[in-house]
Amino acid sequence: MPNLHLFDLDDTLARTEVHIVPVWVEHMHNLMRKHGFAGTFQEFGARSAEFLNSHGHSMYGWGEFLGKSPEWMMGAIEEISQHIHQPVIDAVVPCPELVRLLQYLKDAGHTVAIATHGHAVYAVPVLTHLGILGSVVPPELLFDLGRTNGQLKRDVETFRWIEGEIARYTGHATFDRKVLYEDSLPNLIAGQQAGYVRVFIKPRAEMEAKNIQVSREDCDAWFPDVQWALREMHQFI
């Protein structure tokens, strides 16, 4: 029976957030001002951080704060996402070892999929630039939650929805083992509750010492080849 390998995109398959955040914040601040937010930039930043913690995505919190519909929130995410893929493509160099690892998993008969909170207008060009989308992971197995009306990876039900979509595409309703590669602890906790082996990936030194043992225990127990490859690729796990 095949395994499911579900990867996050940002700061997991590539170090992207350092290039995303300045552009995202600028466009998001301008959009919030356009729709009635009158606070300072510092107040905007503090409230965005608060919404990220409370809602799992700052835009969902802003939409609620401004009294906007879920459809408006999805449209706002798409609008801002149009501005962030090019800075990432300009800065991030594709990693052949990463593509080889994903191809290795695929050739072994496993299902490789990607779940991101980013919108397709961002995720598709970035993953294509990385040599992953289309060549290794089919578009049908890219789950861009930025346009699925509020689904979050910190919710167990989101993983069940993803698995249902994968089953419809691949015909595999169950897997021998499910592995989640993530840089977010809340997402990893939800993944564990949904039955996933956790592989923690984080390109931030201050987080590494605290959480690296979780990844090594889980991955060394089941996937030593994957653990070795990830360590070689990212050098932070």
Backbone torsions as a table, in degrees:
resi	resn	phi	psi	omega
1	MET	NA	136.1	-177.0
2	PRO	-72.2	162.0	172.3
3	ASN	-100.4	158.3	173.8
4	LEU	-107.8	125.4	175.3
5	HIS	-113.3	108.9	-176.4
6	LEU	-109.2	117.9	-175.5
7	PHE	-107.8	139.7	163.8
8	ASP	-76.5	161.3	177.4
9	LEU	-95.8	-68.3	-168.0
10	ASP	-70.8	125.2	-178.1
11	ASP	62.4	20.2	171.9
12	THR	-124.6	-64.4	174.8
13	LEU	-76.8	-22.0	177.5
14	ALA	-159.1	153.4	177.0
15	ARG	-84.3	96.6	-171.2
16	THR	-114.9	-29.5	-167.3
17	GLU	-63.2	-31.8	178.8
18	VAL	-62.0	-27.0	178.8
19	HIS	-91.9	-24.1	-178.1
20	ILE	-80.2	-47.4	-165.8
21	VAL	-56.1	-48.5	-178.4
22	PRO	-59.7	-40.7	-179.0
23	VAL	-71.1	-43.9	-179.8
24	TRP	-60.1	-47.0	-177.2
25	VAL	-62.8	-43.1	180.0
26	GLU	-59.8	-50.1	-177.2
27	HIS	-70.9	-35.1	179.3
28	MET	-68.0	-41.4	178.1
29	HIS	-61.4	-44.1	178.7
30	ASN	-62.3	-39.6	-179.9
31	LEU	-66.9	-41.4	179.9
32	MET	-65.9	-39.2	176.7
33	ARG	-63.3	-40.8	178.9
34	LYS	-60.3	-31.1	-176.3
35	HIS	-104.1	18.4	167.0
36	GLY	114.5	-1.8	178.0
37	PHE	-79.3	123.6	-173.5
38	ALA	-110.1	6.3	-177.5
39	GLY	-76.8	173.7	177.8
40	THR	-74.2	170.5	178.0
41	PHE	-64.1	-36.1	178.3
42	GLN	-64.9	-41.4	177.4
43	GLU	-65.4	-37.5	176.4
44	PHE	-61.3	-45.0	-179.6
45	GLY	-63.5	-43.2	-179.6
46	ALA	-65.0	-42.2	-179.4
47	ARG	-69.1	-36.3	177.9
48	SER	-62.5	-42.3	177.9
49	ALA	-63.6	-39.9	177.6
50	GLU	-62.4	-44.0	-179.9
51	PHE	-67.5	-35.1	178.2
52	LEU	-61.2	-42.3	179.8
53	ASN	-71.1	-40.1	-174.3
54	SER	-82.3	-31.6	-174.1
55	HIS	-113.0	-10.8	-178.7
56	GLY	84.2	-15.0	176.4
57	HIS	-153.5	123.8	-174.2
58	SER	-59.5	-32.4	-178.6
59	MET	-65.0	-33.7	178.9
60	TYR	-65.6	-38.1	177.1
61	GLY	-67.8	-41.4	178.3
62	TRP	-64.5	-39.8	178.6
63	GLY	-60.4	-43.1	178.2
64	GLU	-66.3	-42.5	-179.7
65	PHE	-60.9	-39.3	-178.5
66	LEU	-88.3	-2.0	179.5
67	GLY	73.0	31.3	-177.8
68	LYS	-94.2	159.7	-179.2
69	SER	-80.1	161.9	173.8
70	PRO	-57.0	-35.5	178.8
71	GLU	-63.0	-39.2	177.2
72	TRP	-63.0	-42.9	-179.6
73	MET	-61.4	-43.5	179.0
74	MET	-63.4	-39.4	177.9
75	GLY	-66.1	-37.5	178.9
76	ALA	-66.3	-40.9	177.3
77	ILE	-61.4	-43.3	179.3
78	GLU	-64.0	-42.5	-178.3
79	GLU	-60.8	-46.4	-178.8
80	ILE	-71.3	-36.3	-177.5
81	SER	-61.2	-25.3	179.4
82	GLN	-63.7	-19.5	-175.3
83	HIS	-97.2	-8.8	-168.6
84	ILE	-105.3	-15.2	-176.1
85	HIS	-71.9	-35.2	-175.8
86	GLN	-67.1	-42.3	175.7
87	PRO	-58.5	-35.0	178.3
88	VAL	-69.4	-46.7	-179.8
89	ILE	-60.8	-38.8	-179.8
90	ASP	-66.6	-28.6	-171.6
91	ALA	-103.0	-29.6	-171.7
92	VAL	-95.4	125.4	179.1
93	VAL	-91.0	130.0	177.8
94	PRO	-58.2	145.9	-177.7
95	CYS	-111.6	105.6	-179.4
96	PRO	-58.4	-32.9	179.4
97	GLU	-63.8	-35.9	178.1
98	LEU	-64.2	-46.3	179.6
99	VAL	-62.9	-39.0	179.5
100	ARG	-64.9	-38.8	178.0
101	LEU	-63.3	-48.1	-179.6
102	LEU	-62.8	-39.6	178.3
103	GLN	-66.2	-37.1	177.0
104	TYR	-59.5	-45.6	178.9
105	LEU	-63.7	-43.3	180.0
106	LYS	-64.4	-45.1	-179.3
107	ASP	-64.6	-26.4	178.0
108	ALA	-77.6	-0.6	176.7
109	GLY	95.2	7.8	-178.5
110	HIS	-90.5	162.2	177.1
111	THR	-95.5	125.3	178.7
112	VAL	-112.6	123.6	-178.0
113	ALA	-136.6	164.2	-179.2
114	ILE	-129.3	133.8	175.2
115	ALA	-126.7	122.5	-177.3
116	THR	-135.7	149.0	172.9
117	HIS	-79.1	-6.4	177.7
118	GLY	-73.7	155.5	178.5
119	HIS	-81.8	155.6	-179.1
120	ALA	-57.9	-33.7	-178.2
121	VAL	-65.3	-19.9	172.4
122	TYR	-95.3	-50.4	-170.6
123	ALA	-67.0	-40.2	-175.8
124	VAL	-62.9	-52.2	179.2
125	PRO	-64.8	-34.2	179.8
126	VAL	-68.1	-46.7	-179.6
127	LEU	-68.4	-30.6	174.4
128	THR	-67.5	-43.2	176.9
129	HIS	-59.7	-36.5	-179.4
130	LEU	-76.2	-8.1	179.3
131	GLY	81.1	20.0	-174.6
132	ILE	-103.7	-50.0	-174.2
133	LEU	-73.7	130.7	-179.8
134	GLY	91.2	-50.6	-178.6
135	SER	-77.6	-36.0	-179.4
136	VAL	-120.0	-51.2	-179.8
137	VAL	-104.1	120.6	179.4
138	PRO	-69.6	152.9	179.8
139	PRO	-55.0	-29.8	-179.2
140	GLU	-67.4	-17.5	179.8
141	LEU	-107.1	18.5	167.7
142	LEU	-100.8	116.5	-179.2
143	PHE	-107.6	99.5	-177.9
144	ASP	-93.4	94.1	-174.0
145	LEU	-69.9	-7.8	176.6
146	GLY	-67.8	-6.2	176.5
147	ARG	-132.4	26.9	-179.4
148	THR	-115.4	33.4	168.5
149	ASN	60.0	49.2	168.0
150	GLY	94.5	7.2	177.7
151	GLN	-70.8	140.6	-177.9
152	LEU	-129.2	146.4	179.3
153	LYS	-75.9	-7.4	175.2
154	ARG	-84.9	1.4	177.6
155	ASP	-106.0	128.1	-178.7
156	VAL	-57.9	-38.4	-176.7
157	GLU	-61.6	-28.1	178.2
158	THR	-63.3	-40.6	178.4
159	PHE	-66.0	-36.4	178.0
160	ARG	-67.7	-37.2	176.4
161	TRP	-64.4	-45.0	178.6
162	ILE	-58.5	-45.4	-179.1
163	GLU	-64.0	-34.7	175.9
164	GLY	-65.1	-40.5	177.5
165	GLU	-67.0	-39.5	177.2
166	ILE	-63.1	-41.2	179.8
167	ALA	-61.9	-38.4	179.7
168	ARG	-66.7	-33.2	-178.0
169	TYR	-83.5	-43.0	-172.8
170	THR	-96.6	-22.5	-174.2
171	GLY	86.3	-1.0	178.4
172	HIS	-96.6	109.1	-179.5
173	ALA	-87.4	-22.8	179.2
174	THR	-133.6	157.7	-179.7
175	PHE	-131.3	148.9	177.3
176	ASP	-63.4	-39.8	178.2
177	ARG	-152.4	144.1	178.2
178	LYS	-117.0	132.7	-177.3
179	VAL	-124.5	131.5	179.9
180	LEU	-114.5	123.7	178.2
181	TYR	-105.9	114.9	-170.1
182	GLU	-146.3	158.8	171.3
183	ASP	-111.0	4.3	-177.0
184	SER	-112.1	122.4	179.4
185	LEU	-65.2	-43.5	176.1
186	PRO	-58.6	-38.5	178.1
187	ASN	-67.1	-39.0	178.3
188	LEU	-65.6	-37.8	178.3
189	ILE	-63.8	-45.2	177.4
190	ALA	-63.0	-40.0	177.9
191	GLY	-62.0	-41.1	177.6
192	GLN	-61.7	-42.1	178.2
193	GLN	-64.2	-26.3	178.1
194	ALA	-89.7	5.4	173.8
195	GLY	96.0	18.6	-177.9
196	TYR	-94.7	144.3	163.1
197	VAL	-74.5	135.3	-173.9
198	ARG	-98.3	133.6	171.1
199	VAL	-123.1	109.7	-176.1
200	PHE	-87.2	125.2	178.0
201	ILE	-126.8	125.6	-178.9
202	LYS	-150.9	117.0	-179.5
203	PRO	-85.5	43.9	178.9
204	ARG	-132.8	118.8	-171.8
205	ALA	-60.1	-35.7	-175.3
206	GLU	-68.4	-22.2	178.4
207	MET	-90.9	-20.9	-169.7
208	GLU	-63.2	-49.6	-175.0
209	ALA	-62.6	-34.0	-176.4
210	LYS	-71.6	-33.4	-167.9
211	ASN	-121.3	-2.4	-173.3
212	ILE	-65.4	-30.8	-176.9
213	GLN	-66.3	-34.0	177.1
214	VAL	-57.8	-47.7	-178.2
215	SER	-65.1	-44.7	-176.5
216	ARG	-65.1	-41.6	180.0
217	GLU	-62.5	-48.3	-177.3
218	ASP	-67.0	-47.5	-171.4
219	CYS	-77.9	-37.3	178.2
220	ASP	-65.3	-28.6	-178.8
221	ALA	-70.4	-33.7	-170.9
222	TRP	-121.0	-34.2	-171.6
223	PHE	-135.7	68.3	-178.7
224	PRO	-60.4	-34.3	179.4
225	ASP	-65.7	-41.1	179.0
226	VAL	-66.2	-43.2	180.0
227	GLN	-59.8	-45.3	179.4
228	TRP	-61.2	-46.0	-177.0
229	ALA	-64.6	-42.2	179.5
230	LEU	-65.0	-39.5	179.7
231	ARG	-64.5	-39.8	178.6
232	GLU	-67.7	-39.3	-176.2
233	MET	-71.5	-51.9	-168.3
234	HIS	-95.6	-29.3	-179.9
235	GLN	59.8	25.7	173.9
236	PHE	-138.0	22.7	176.3
237	ILE	-134.3	NA	NA
